[in-house]
Every structure is written in C-alpha cells, then in structure tokens.
C-alpha cells in the first residue's frame, strides 16, 4: 500500500526546491520575519465558467506551504506581510489548497 503522506511530502519538497519557487520573506502579524519559498504570480489567469474564456487579472498571488509559516495565514485587520522580489505586500485573502498549501492573495503595501 502506498504511503501517501510521504509521497505528498516529497512532492511538496520538490515544488519548493524547484525552479518555479522563489524566495520570499514572510512575517506573521506580531511574528518574526522568516525566509520561505513559494510560487509567485504577479498576474493570474482564470477560466470564466460561463464562457470558458481565459481571463487575465492583476491579482497577485503567492502559493506557500502552511507548515513553512509561523502561524496560519492572517488576512484580517492585522494582516501578515510578504516581501517578494523586493516589493512589500499584505495578505488580503487566502485559500487552502490541499493539505499543506495556501494561495495567498496579495496587495502592494502602502
């Protein structure tokens, strides 16, 4: 029988160590900045469910392993912050993707 948690952990490690991931500095609210790696997309492409057309948005996302963070992502009144490619962002929303991944929706910090 397959050891699915071990297989998933190897895949997660390969993604974070691979060429698609890049370094980021993640700071949980009230926490300590920590270097993580995630898959950064300054724009995203989504499919319109009604027309099946591809829609490009300027929605900035960073996909990260939740286990790499100090605490679960916070997007409330005191949001977490991320620095990617020298730009500071705040987390405005997040959504769980699978067991240990989260897609962080970011806005440029002002």
PyMOL commands that set and color helices and strands:
alter all, ss='L'
color gray80, all
select helices_A, chain A and resi 4-17+66-68
alter helices_A, ss='H'
color red, helices_A
select strands_A, chain A and resi 22-27+34-41+44-47+54-57+60-65+81-84+87-97+101-108
alter strands_A, ss='S'
color yellow, strands_A
deselect
rebuild
show_as cartoon
